[in-house]
Amino acid sequence: MTRDIIIKLMLTLAVLASTTVLRAQNGEGERTPEEIATEEANRLERLLKLEPHQTFFIDSILQHDMKALHDEIEALKTSGTQEYTVYKQVQDRWADQIDSSYRKVLTEYQYMIYRRDIGKLSKEELKVLKAIEKAEKKARKAEKE
């Protein structure tokens, strides 16, 4: 599980680094935490089929927490901290905060889809999610007949 998280983190960092290089080549600056938050809120809106009020709350959560994460990382950089584990702890703490906030806004089904998307869904939860999706598919099929 930890290995998967590390691999995903490394892939994310590689994508962000390449995106930053491309933006720099195109004369664009780095994306701000607000831009990243907006893009993530839009992605989640499509993925989870959010209601308008849910999208508002998700965007608000991300706007606040991404800015706070960015500020904390910048403070670490400014202080000269070079320990990977310190940066990882900060990222994990804010990720947990975001997950906790999402749990309050999303339905149980949406939260399970979100957790599957980020690779944090347990085997038991995955079984439940598949059963729900199978039942929905069966209901749609019966509806068409």
Secondary structure, DSSP 8 states (H G I E B T S, - for coil): -HHHHHHHHHHHHHHHHHHHHHHHHTT-----HHHHHHHHHHHHHHHHT--HHHHHHHHHHHHHHHHHHHHHHHHHHHHT---HHHHHHHHHHHHHHHHHHHHHHS-HHHHHHHHHHTT---HHHHHHHHHHHHHHHHHHHHHH-
